[in-house]
């Protein structure tokens, strides 16, 4: 019973991640560069999105509370300069 519930949660989670990925990688007719900010509730979700998106877009940056202040500053600086 618990295993079934966990499997249902995993399917819902994966479909949520899949829909976000499809939205982000949809090509624009003008081939313009776009930047997106995706808010996640869970670290695992962030890492899954990063892993999936990395094969479609050149830079996928993470920014979260577990990072040092220096790492956060580097992510923000890189984001501003690209």
Secondary structure as GFF3:
##gff-version 3
##sequence-region A 1 82
A	DSSP	alpha_helix	2	25	.	.	.	ID=ss1
A	DSSP	alpha_helix	43	53	.	.	.	ID=ss2
A	DSSP	alpha_helix	69	81	.	.	.	ID=ss3
###
